[in-house]
Amino acid sequence: MIGEVVDGPDDGMKRPVLDGIEYDYVFDVDIGDGEPIRKLPYNRSDNAYDAADKWLLKENLPLSYRQQIVEFILQNTGQKDFALDPSFRDPFTGSSAYVPGEYSNMSATAAKPTFKHIPKKGMLVFDVAQFDGILKKITEFNNALLSDQEKKHLAFSDLEISRLGALVNVLKDTSHYHSSKFADTDVAVLLRLLKTWPITMIFPVIDTLRMLILHPDGANVLLQHVEAENDILMEIIKKVSENPSLPANLLTSIRLFSNLFKNSCYFNWLQRHRIEVLDAFSSCYSSPNKNFQLSYSTLILNYAVLLIEKKDLEGQSQVLSAALEIAEEQNLEVDSKFRALVATGSLMLDGLVKRIALDFDVANIAKAAKASKDSKVSEVGADIELLTKTS
């Protein structure tokens, strides 16, 4: 008998034993395909979901069986009135099993597909910083300006440098992010550096802004300078676009824009300026530098998550195109390819662009990814391949 209750607590018999441990129930489970009968132990005091999860992991079986197993346990231990959902594929028989009180001719339908890595929920950020190194570099550049008679007027006073140091100390103290605050004058000091210093000297300033964005109050204070007539973020994009040969500026900037996704107050800005942002950093994916590749694919993945939420078809189409371009690149850092594939799969599953992806021959991209030696890339390739086969 498939899914047989070998023994139970109410039959007056000795409790069944499995691997030297007594249980209230032990089920015989036949998953078919010539596989041996497997034993599923269960106690009434157990959480059925926990029991199912542990058993699936122990037996190395797909987690897609979880709900069916839970319902089987609850039915056979008398814990609920059970009726099989005909949309599920019964793991014990490979079809819709007969259940007393239900019609026995229920049609066998495939289980709802389950995916390992899609859809992506939440945003990825770059939250590690060498604050002492950043402050040291700003001080070094300031001293260089002080010693240059033509640029001396751009240098900061000792008081301004100390205020900058105080701002960095607040950013260092992550345990008080919920309560620490910034004065607008402190942020204004940082922005004046960004606006007035030579282009070759601004990357440590941009890096400080990258971390300021992750601070709740810092993000809100900076937003005032974004919504102002002279949008500081658009100014950064302009500086980066006009000087693409400065890699330090490009890398710190793309990470800054990735971190904007941490705060929902920037979502509308990111959606509104999607084209400018993506165009400014589009060269990064083809860089031989792995840091640029990873930063760009992170930006793409964050945009995918946001534009799915916004139901923005045009935006999703642009991001899908960028993600596929990354995924097709041969000489690409593994994590970068993985994030691009996750973006692709998420847009296909929860977004509005599955048909577009199929037209772009995403099936071949998935096939190549599935053959990857890297397990994550292979798994998300399988996710996308499964998507191409479902309606």
ABEGO torsion letter per residue (X at the ends): XBGBBABBAAAGBBBBBBGGBBBABBBBBBAEGGBBBBBBBBBAABBAAAAAAAAAAAAGBBAAAAAAAAAAAAAAAGABBBBBBAABBBAAAGBBBBBBGBBAABBBBBBBBBBAAOBBBEBBBBABBBAAAAAAAAAAAAAAAAABAAAAAABBBAAAAAAAAAAAAAAABAAAAAABBBBAAAAAAAAAAAAABBAAAAAAAAAAAAAAAABAAAAAAAAAAAABABBAAAAAAAAAAABAABAAAAAAAAAAAAAAAABAAAAAAAAAAAAAAAAAAAAAAABABAAAAAAAAAAAAAAAAAAAAAGBAAAAAAAAAAAAAAAABABBBAAAAAAAAAAAAAAAAABAAAAAAAAAGAAAAAAAAAABABAAAAAAAAAAAAAAABX
